[in-house]
Amino acid sequence: MKTIPAASSIGVAGASAASADIPARIRDLVLQSLDGDKAEDTVVIDLIGKTSLADYMVVTSGRSARQVGAMADHLLEKLKAMGIDAEAEGMPQNDWVLIDAGDVIVHLFRPEVRAFYNIEKMWGVEPPASLITTGFQPDLRAG
């Protein structure tokens, strides 16, 4: 797993240590769940100071649509048990599932879909080398 730091960090004035720790606790739960489900090429992007969208973005791959769906189901269950009302998009196709857990956004991909969209690059992060060699090329022929 690779963690990419933000360009700068901005502290939140008046935030208690416990509330400031919540995004890190969610991130850790996400990573633990994904590791248990054998996710591949997991990258954590630290968004603190880059955007107000979230504090962390986690991007990972599953070997098949079935595995991506199972990872999403397990993660949603664990987030709910933690008291996080997360929402998911992209199910039941499971090519790309986005889970919005508030301070943490999780992208679960099949490898060839991840290579095609290459969202890590949007945040200035190189994707894992194994994805570059996937070489997914869409068929752009009309018809």
C-alpha positions in Angstrom: 0.0 0.0 0.0 1.3 3.4 -0.9 0.2 6.6 1.0 0.6 9.9 -0.9 0.9 13.0 1.3 -0.9 16.2 0.6 1.0 19.2 -0.7 0.2 21.0 2.6 -1.7 20.3 5.7 -4.3 22.7 7.1 -5.4 22.4 10.8 -9.0 22.9 11.8 -9.2 25.5 14.5 -11.2 24.4 17.5 -11.5 20.8 16.5 -11.2 18.3 19.3 -8.5 15.6 19.0 -11.3 12.9 18.9 -13.2 14.5 16.0 -10.0 15.2 14.1 -9.1 11.5 14.5 -12.3 10.2 12.9 -11.1 10.4 9.3 -8.0 8.5 10.2 -10.1 5.8 12.0 -12.3 5.5 9.0 -9.3 5.2 6.7 -7.8 2.5 8.9 -11.0 0.5 9.0 -11.2 0.8 5.2 -7.6 -0.4 4.8 -8.1 -3.3 7.2 -11.3 -4.4 5.4 -9.7 -4.2 2.0 -6.6 -6.1 3.2 -8.8 -8.9 4.6 -10.6 -9.1 1.3 -7.3 -9.4 -0.7 -7.6 -6.1 -2.5 -4.7 -5.4 -4.8 -2.6 -2.3 -5.5 -4.2 -0.2 -2.8 -3.2 3.5 -2.8 -4.2 6.0 -0.2 -4.2 9.6 -1.3 -4.0 12.2 1.4 -6.4 15.0 0.4 -6.0 17.2 3.5 -5.2 20.7 2.3 -6.0 19.9 -1.4 -9.8 19.8 -1.3 -12.7 19.9 1.1 -14.2 16.9 -0.7 -12.7 14.4 1.8 -9.5 13.9 3.9 -8.5 10.7 2.2 -9.2 8.8 -1.0 -8.5 5.1 -1.2 -8.1 3.5 -4.7 -7.8 -0.3 -5.0 -8.5 -3.2 -7.3 -10.3 -6.6 -7.1 -9.5 -9.4 -9.6 -13.1 -9.7 -10.8 -16.5 -8.0 -10.6 -17.5 -10.6 -8.0 -14.6 -9.7 -5.7 -15.2 -6.0 -6.1 -18.8 -6.5 -5.1 -17.8 -8.6 -2.1 -15.3 -6.0 -1.0 -17.9 -3.3 -1.3 -20.5 -5.3 0.7 -18.0 -6.1 3.5 -16.8 -2.6 3.7 -20.3 -1.1 3.9 -21.2 -3.6 6.7 -18.1 -2.6 8.7 -18.7 1.1 8.2 -22.3 0.7 9.3 -21.1 -1.1 12.4 -18.8 1.9 13.1 -21.8 4.2 12.8 -20.9 5.6 9.4 -23.8 6.0 7.0 -21.9 5.3 3.8 -23.4 5.3 0.3 -22.3 3.3 -2.7 -22.6 3.8 -6.4 -21.8 1.3 -9.1 -23.4 -1.8 -7.7 -24.5 -4.4 -9.0 -22.2 -4.1 -12.1 -19.1 -3.9 -9.9 -16.7 -2.6 -12.5 -16.1 0.5 -10.5 -17.8 1.0 -7.1 -17.5 4.3 -5.3 -18.2 4.3 -1.6 -18.6 7.7 0.1 -17.9 7.4 3.8 -17.8 11.1 4.4 -14.2 11.9 5.2 -13.0 9.0 3.2 -13.9 8.2 -0.5 -13.2 4.7 -1.7 -12.9 3.6 -5.3 -13.0 -0.2 -5.9 -12.1 -1.2 -9.5 -11.5 -4.2 -11.7 -7.9 -3.7 -12.9 -8.6 -2.9 -16.5 -11.3 -0.4 -15.6 -8.9 1.3 -13.1 -6.2 1.4 -15.8 -8.6 3.0 -18.2 -9.8 5.8 -15.9 -6.5 6.3 -14.1 -7.9 8.5 -11.4 -4.7 8.5 -9.4 -3.1 10.7 -12.0 -5.8 13.3 -11.5 -4.4 13.8 -8.0 -0.8 13.8 -9.2 -0.1 10.2 -8.2 1.4 7.6 -10.5 -0.7 4.4 -10.6 0.9 1.1 -9.5 3.2 -0.4 -12.1 1.1 -3.5 -12.4 -1.8 -1.3 -13.7 0.3 0.4 -16.3 1.2 -3.0 -17.8 -2.5 -4.0 -17.9 -2.8 -1.8 -21.0 -6.6 -1.7 -21.2 -7.5 -0.1 -24.5 -11.2 0.6 -25.2 -12.7 -0.2 -28.6 -13.5 3.3 -30.0 -14.8 2.1 -33.3 -18.3 3.3 -34.2 -21.0 0.8 -34.5 
